[in-house]
């Protein structure tokens, strides 16, 4: 007796990385500039991740058509 294996869809972990480097002189001489720069880079990276997530979600979504109710008792605000 042989049991057949079920087919499956393989999903791998999708990773997004970020590497920020800066010279030691800049870090020591202008720490406020480093903080300002790193904050802005992290915000831009978050926007990139959010956009990527939305594209992935939209690709997996199913379109749904919502029809208005036809019963006159259920109509509201001109439906």
Secondary structure, DSSP 4 states (H G I P E B T S, - for coil): --PPPPP----------------HHHHHH-HHHHHHHHHHHHHHHHHHHHHHHHHHHHHH-----PPPP--TTT--TT-
